[in-house]
């Protein structure tokens, strides 16, 4: 039976830790590498509802995009959400593994999944940071093409395909044809997207001044929420793990969800 170490090693080939940002925390954050695994629960976040679901389902491993532990812990108690999660996982013998910014940058990862979900053709890395073991370029933002259309039509596509309750956006005064994407908080790439000739950027967590900045450079900027822009990667993780380890059960969490709502 595969162990946590086996699955972690496989994930490291898909999203090498060397691709992560310096400030990030990835890999095995709770549990034991030696634990045999027959069930893996995949989710975007390792929050309490996901941890409880893993316990109920009998999973030995949670694989998420966001890390269970990000800031250094000074205590592990039932007085904080992270503390309760760590205690539950340890009590139940469940390990927690994550691939965060390394999965954002990796070929096939978060941003390739987002580009594919939005129907971009000829998707490629805008600013390559290197090549992987297979000679594929890796980096953060992706860009690709869609049939030329009014911004309003593309907004409807984004909302439908990502399952968003709503979008925030600003018009750069152009139709949509060449689109950049960055799952999660990638509005810092406005200048990079514009310099690459993109007319549109889809990302999330956009600040007020960033909307103004995008408008000034003639870029359509769409904030499609953090959860929705990164959630497509969960299906990718499930497919990759299930294909590599057909003897184990892998499923996407039914409990994970976006806590942010639109009224």
Secondary structure, DSSP 8 states (H G I E B T S, - for coil): --BHHHHHHHHHHHS-GGGS-TT---EEEES-TT-B-SEEEEES---HHHHHHHHHHT-SEEEESS-S--S--S---TTSHHHHHHHHHHHHT-EEEE--HHHHHSTTSHHHHHHHHTT-EEEEESS--EE-TTS-EE-S-EEEEEEEE-HHHHHHHHHHHHT-S--EEE--SS-EEEEEE-SSS-GGGHHHHHHTT-SEEEES---HHHHHHHHHTT-EEEE--HHHHHHHHHHHHHHHHHHH-TTSEEEE-SS--------
